[in-house]
Amino acid sequence: MDIHFLHDYNLYNINMSSKEIVLSFSECFTETPRLYNIHLIDIQYFYCSELKEGNIILDIEIFELKNITRDDFDKIFIRETDGTKVRFDEYSGKYVFYLYSSYGCYIKAIVQKIITTAVENGEEKTLQ
């Protein structure tokens, strides 16, 4: 799943429900920005830190949990500041989602499904 095109986009909204989190992004520095949403579905773990006005995305990485090494897992989750110990073999989700920014927040999640959509005229269209 390639979503590196969101580099330098602004994370402008996080909408949370019991089983889904929708992250909304807008293109920066343009009068008519393109909009995208990432749906994180069936969340087993979610951590977000340092929300600031103007959360500019540096990169988003997605790993299949079954393919990630313990070292890579620990590099992502070792930096928790909320006191939660995230153990390598504790979760059965399918994906590890890691968003880091050049300014603003960090988001780490373990989820069962990820859907990326483009938003055009208020309608969402799923991207492949």
Sequence and secondary structure as in RCSB ss.txt:
>XXXX:A:sequence
MDIHFLHDYNLYNINMSSKEIVLSFSECFTETPRLYNIHLIDIQYFYCSELKEGNIILDIEIFELKNITRDDFDK
IFIRETDGTKVRFDEYSGKYVFYLYSSYGCYIKAIVQKIITTAVENGEEKTLQ
>XXXX:A:secstr
   GGGTT EEEEEEE SSEEEEEEE SS SS  EEEEEEEEEEEEEEE   SSEEEEEEEEEEGGG  HHHHHH
HHTT  SS    TTS   SEEEEEEEEES EEEEEEEEEEEEEEETTEEEE  
